[in-house]
Amino acid sequence: MIKLEYFNGESWVSCGEFGNERIAWISLGGDDFNYRTVDDSGVVLTDKSI
């Protein structure tokens, strides 16, 4: 599972779990600023907060 997380300025907040990374990003529509995806091992796959 892939976790989608949002950075609220202080910490990362979980926004849900998805079967793959593509579906996680599609769920946001076009507003993906300050989000990242993380795999089951805790490895950050994509970080759009930078």
trRosetta pair geometry for C-beta under 8 A, 3 or more apart (Angstrom, degrees):
i j d omega theta_ij theta_ji phi_ij phi_ji
1 17 4.5 11 171 -179 127 116
1 18 6.9 137 -165 64 77 31
1 19 6.9 -54 -118 -102 64 32
1 40 6.1 92 50 -72 71 99
2 17 6.8 148 73 -159 42 63
2 18 5.0 -33 65 66 97 86
2 19 7.3 -1 18 89 97 16
2 20 6.1 57 -3 -166 134 16
2 21 5.0 -171 -131 -76 166 60
2 23 7.9 139 54 60 128 91
2 24 5.2 -101 108 -37 123 140
2 37 5.3 -3 178 -170 113 111
2 38 7.2 145 -164 69 64 40
2 39 6.2 -38 -109 -101 70 55
2 45 7.1 -38 -139 11 113 149
3 14 6.1 -59 -169 -132 114 96
3 16 7.5 171 -148 94 57 35
3 17 5.5 -33 -96 -100 63 77
3 18 8.0 160 -90 19 18 75
3 24 8.0 72 121 -119 13 144
3 37 6.9 149 77 -157 49 56
3 38 4.6 -22 62 62 104 94
3 39 7.7 -172 18 -85 84 7
4 14 7.5 97 77 -164 55 57
4 15 4.5 -62 103 70 98 105
4 16 5.3 4 45 61 109 79
4 17 7.5 -169 10 -87 78 27
4 18 6.4 48 -26 -4 109 115
4 24 4.4 176 -68 -164 115 113
4 27 7.0 -115 -37 64 170 131
4 28 7.6 -170 -166 -51 144 109
4 35 6.3 -10 -173 -169 91 116
4 36 7.8 162 -153 84 50 39
4 37 5.8 -27 -98 -100 62 74
5 12 4.3 19 166 -180 133 108
5 13 6.4 150 -161 70 77 36
5 14 5.7 -43 -102 -98 81 44
5 15 6.2 169 -106 6 23 91
5 35 6.8 151 81 -156 45 64
5 36 5.4 -19 62 62 96 84
5 37 7.6 161 18 -95 79 24
5 38 6.2 26 -4 -3 122 117
6 12 7.1 146 71 -155 33 60
6 13 5.0 -27 63 61 88 95
6 15 5.3 79 -18 -47 102 124
6 34 5.9 49 -161 121 73 97
6 35 5.5 -32 -97 -98 66 75
7 11 7.5 -152 -141 112 64 19
7 12 5.6 -35 -90 -95 69 66
7 13 7.7 161 -93 14 19 79
7 34 4.7 -121 53 -173 90 93
7 35 7.6 -156 6 -81 79 26
7 36 7.3 52 -31 -3 102 106
7 49 4.7 54 17 -120 142 145
8 11 6.5 -4 44 56 99 59
8 13 5.6 45 -24 -11 116 123
8 34 7.8 103 -72 160 29 137
12 36 7.2 -52 -130 44 126 117
14 17 8.0 -10 -173 -49 114 78
15 35 7.3 -43 16 -129 150 109
16 24 7.5 178 89 -127 99 87
16 27 7.2 -88 71 127 145 165
18 21 7.5 126 89 -91 122 19
18 23 4.6 -170 -179 92 129 107
18 24 4.1 -165 32 -68 149 83
18 27 6.8 -146 -83 -17 139 138
19 23 5.9 40 51 34 85 149
20 23 5.4 93 62 10 76 101
20 24 7.3 -135 102 -8 41 91
21 24 5.5 -55 -154 32 37 117
21 25 6.6 29 156 -13 70 103
21 37 5.0 94 -131 153 95 166
21 45 5.6 -113 -104 119 138 154
21 46 6.7 107 -167 6 130 120
22 25 6.1 -60 -153 38 32 104
22 26 6.2 30 153 -19 67 110
23 26 5.5 -54 -142 39 34 113
23 27 6.4 46 155 -32 64 100
24 27 5.9 -52 -159 21 28 116
24 28 7.7 24 148 -18 57 100
24 37 5.3 114 98 -105 154 120
25 28 6.0 -54 -165 25 42 111
25 32 6.2 11 -148 -110 85 144
25 35 8.0 148 -111 107 70 139
25 37 7.3 -62 -53 -49 88 131
25 46 7.6 -8 -70 77 124 149
26 29 7.9 45 177 -68 43 30
28 31 5.8 -126 165 73 97 64
28 32 4.7 100 110 -85 152 82
28 35 6.4 -107 -89 -18 156 169
32 35 5.1 -84 -170 36 70 127
32 48 5.2 30 133 82 97 164
33 48 6.2 -115 -119 133 32 109
33 49 7.6 98 175 -105 55 49
34 48 7.0 -50 -1 100 14 82
34 49 4.8 58 -130 -110 46 87
35 48 5.4 12 60 53 71 109
35 49 7.0 170 31 -56 20 87
36 44 5.6 -30 173 -148 130 106
36 45 7.7 147 175 52 81 66
36 46 6.3 -172 -149 95 64 55
36 47 4.2 -2 -110 -111 116 66
36 48 6.6 -176 -78 22 60 64
36 49 6.1 -50 -44 -11 105 110
37 44 7.3 117 80 -161 49 59
37 45 4.5 -39 94 56 101 112
37 46 5.0 33 32 44 104 88
38 42 6.2 -13 -179 -147 117 33
38 43 6.8 155 -156 75 69 36
38 44 5.5 -39 -99 -99 79 53
38 45 6.6 -175 -97 2 22 86
39 42 7.3 -48 72 18 67 18
39 43 5.0 -2 39 56 108 90
39 45 5.9 96 -35 -49 92 112
44 47 5.3 15 169 -53 131 109
47 50 6.0 62 119 -11 106 104
